Amino acid sequence: MNHNALISVLTISFGLIASATTLATENGAPSTAPGIYGFSAGYMPPVTDMGAFSIRSSIYHADKNLNGTGEDKLKDFSQTVKSLSLTYIKMTEHRFQGANYGYGIVIPMLDMEIDGRVPKADIAVVGSDSGLGDIQIIPYILQWHPADNLATNTQLQIQIPTGHYDKDDTITTGTQSLDHFPRL
């Protein structure tokens, strides 16, 4: 087995092992801040000396919260999430496994509100939070261009718990507290 084939096998094996040990997020919610990726996510910015800055935003609103059988989990439900994220992505001319290497950072600002009632217990579910979300550091992006109109990439994102989190709050800008991390 040649050197490149061995590296490919090791890279794929590591990816499969890492994905098999990944932990689930709360209620299946994504941990990536809203407004980060959308259409054309396979395309990264072109190689430049400075990299690319962008501001991405999204507004999400829902008026239903359904369980797995399609029944309302909450009545009189309303949830709104507004996000504004500053993103920096630097793609380089360095290549690995036929892909361009890059890196980046995403800094999200969030404004969230939730309102509803638990149907059987008639308990209010109300909350709001706004401020800095969890910052994402992207130490590597590998982007391939298998055809002129096709691009795909893989990334490692490390989420830093910089957002507000309190286990007793209904809604928070962060996904976990810094208290869960060991002190050095």
Residue pairs with C-beta under 8 A, 6 or more apart in sequence:
1 9
4 97
7 97
8 97
11 97
15 154
25 31
25 175
26 175
31 134
31 159
31 175
32 136
32 157
33 83
33 85
33 106
33 108
33 110
33 133
33 134
33 136
34 58
34 60
34 81
34 83
34 108
34 110
35 56
35 57
35 58
35 83
35 84
35 85
35 108
36 56
36 85
36 87
36 106
36 108
36 136
38 56
38 58
42 143
42 150
42 151
42 152
42 153
43 143
43 151
44 89
44 91
44 100
44 102
44 141
44 143
44 151
44 153
45 51
45 52
45 89
45 91
46 91
47 91
47 92
47 93
47 100
48 90
48 91
50 90
51 88
51 89
51 90
51 91
51 104
52 88
52 89
52 90
52 91
53 86
53 87
53 88
54 86
54 87
54 89
55 84
55 85
55 86
55 87
56 83
56 84
56 85
56 87
57 82
57 83
57 84
57 85
58 81
58 82
58 83
59 80
59 81
59 82
59 83
60 79
60 80
60 81
60 82
61 78
61 79
61 80
61 81
62 77
62 78
62 79
63 77
63 78
63 79
64 72
64 77
65 72
65 73
65 74
65 77
65 79
65 116
66 72
66 73
67 73
72 119
73 118
73 119
74 116
74 117
74 118
74 119
74 125
75 116
75 117
75 119
76 115
76 116
76 117
77 115
77 116
78 113
78 114
78 115
78 116
79 112
79 113
79 114
79 115
79 116
80 112
80 113
81 110
81 111
81 112
82 110
82 111
82 112
83 108
83 109
83 110
83 111
83 133
84 108
84 109
85 106
85 107
85 108
85 109
85 133
86 106
86 107
87 104
87 105
87 106
87 107
88 104
88 105
89 102
89 103
89 104
89 138
89 141
90 102
90 103
90 104
91 100
91 101
91 102
91 141
91 143
92 100
92 101
92 102
93 100
94 100
94 101
95 101
96 142
97 142
98 144
99 142
99 143
99 144
99 153
100 142
100 143
101 140
101 141
101 142
102 140
102 141
102 142
102 143
103 138
103 139
103 140
103 141
104 138
104 141
105 135
105 136
105 137
105 138
106 135
106 136
106 138
107 132
107 135
108 132
108 133
108 134
108 135
108 136
108 163
109 130
109 131
109 132
109 133
110 129
110 130
110 131
110 132
110 133
110 163
110 173
111 130
112 128
112 129
112 130
112 171
112 173
113 127
113 128
113 171
114 125
114 126
114 127
114 128
114 170
114 171
115 125
115 126
116 124
116 125
116 126
117 123
117 124
117 125
118 125
125 170
126 170
127 169
127 170
127 171
128 171
129 164
129 169
129 171
129 172
129 173
130 173
131 163
131 164
131 173
132 162
132 163
132 164
132 173
133 162
133 163
133 173
133 174
134 159
134 160
134 161
134 162
134 163
134 173
134 174
134 175
135 159
135 160
135 162
136 157
136 158
136 159
136 160
137 157
137 158
137 160
138 155
138 156
138 157
138 158
139 156
139 158
140 155
140 156
141 153
141 154
141 155
142 153
142 154
142 155
143 151
143 152
143 153
144 151
144 152
144 153
145 151
146 152
159 175
161 174
161 175
161 176
161 177
161 178
161 181
162 174
163 172
163 173
163 174
163 175
164 172
164 173
164 174
165 172
165 173
165 174
165 175
165 176
165 177
166 172
166 177
167 177
